[in-house]
Amino acid sequence: MLRKFIFLGFVWHSISLIAQTDSCDCAANFSTLQRETEANYAGFPVKVTPQTQKTYQELVNQLQKATPTVTQPKQCYDLLASYIHFFKDKHFILSYIPSSEYPWGDKPITESVFKKQCLQPNRHALEGIWTHPDGKLTLGIQRENDTTFTGIVLSSQEQAYRPGMVYVQLTVTPQGYVYQNRESFITTPRPARQIGNLLQLWSHEMWGKIFPQTMNASERIELETWKNQQHGLRFEKLSNKTAWIKIPTFLNNEETLQNWVQQNDAAIKSCENLIIDLTGNGGGSSGWVSLIPYLLTQPIHQRDTYVRVTPDNVHLKRKDLEFFATQPIPEAYQKYFPEATVQAYRSAYEELTTTKLPFYPIPGVTFPMDVPKGNPKKVALIVDGFGGSSTEYFFYLSQQSEKTRRFGTPTYGMMDYEGMSTPTPLPFSSFYLTIPIVKSHWTDTAPIDQTGFIPEYRLDQLPPATWITHVKGVLEKE
């Protein structure tokens, strides 16, 4: 409920009346993709300019020639992905969810045979047998070539997976591993990393190695925190002075986080220092709202965002604003909506239908300074290169907190244009397109999609396993 009232981003709508089919006419899908992008994508006016128009048109011409003869879904997806990648916006996403045809096929192998392969010399550290946190699935990861690894199901207690299925494919890139899983292909690169005997697939999954090496005690504890859909949530008092919370995802867990924070609130406030560890957190929605009270030293303002003014986008945004413009604000939320803010929403709701502006400012909501001063007195936010989307938005808001400092490495770079706001159906029913229709407050003057947000205290030169101890030491020495 709270999310609806204080944050308008990351809301799913659908307005298109495109007829969908189970057959893949690639030319029709590309035509729809191009038309909808040019009409509604918030980044299009900035990314297709006189300087880039020639390159863009050459790509369009190539795809218009290539797509008419393609009917195989994965081949079509790859062509459409090249169009998406032109824009270099990780929130502009095309997904392909196979209904039955899996491009990788199967690689049947028994666990005993796989173990023998693992014991051969010169095996890569990633190769071996890995277990899911709940123990219901094991994968055998093997190297296919210099840049590709496949994870094959060796045993399964899940009906959806049978031995021999290729569950995941990992690819080596200059930035590290990226992965695709069996359920879906997605144009946004999904990062992965091996941390000792743990394998993290962005915010989504953690796996533990059980052969030929096995996890140590601390790695087993980490894997345990991913059981039962907890996705790595951890709280610990590192000392009498410092509390540590680790939140590896904001994906669809607002209520879980709210309850979890409330359960640990007294222990958090018993410490002078709080470390908010968002390493590995690729974002999601607005679960970060539960952390805002620990940051407050003054009101925190969500600055205006800017919707690209088109008939489709205006329709969508007015649906977002309709409640605020036409209904009384419930008493519990009136502190976020003083009369001036409500009037700004009413004005936006009315003016969107007539404005001549190419982008219209949508008011943001302010978090009032309504908590008593006290612990925590100092807050450290830790981020890394996996931190994208709403994690980056929380990073941005934290800069208004006088007691909060940011540690780590540059974030992922995925927030210049708000994501997941407009699912646009394509003719082929297994393709899913989300077009950002809103740009962030900073996008025109200080874009971050190619750089990420940069923490003021860089930890690049330290082993990641030492970051928490280092930050704790910094806080407690002051």
Helices and strands as residue ranges (DSSP letters): H 2-6, H 26-40, H 44-47, H 53-66, G 67-69, H 73-86, E 93-96, H 111-118, E 128-131, E 137-143, E 148-156, E 166-173, E 176-181, E 185-186, E 190-195, E 198-201, E 205-211, H 217-224, G 227-229, E 234-237, E 242-246, H 254-269, E 273-277, G 287-291, H 292-295, E 300-301, E 305-308, H 311-326, G 331-336, H 339-351, E 359-362, E 366-367, E 378-383, H 390-398, E 404-408, E 423-425, E 431-434, E 438-439, E 457-458, G 464-466, H 467-477
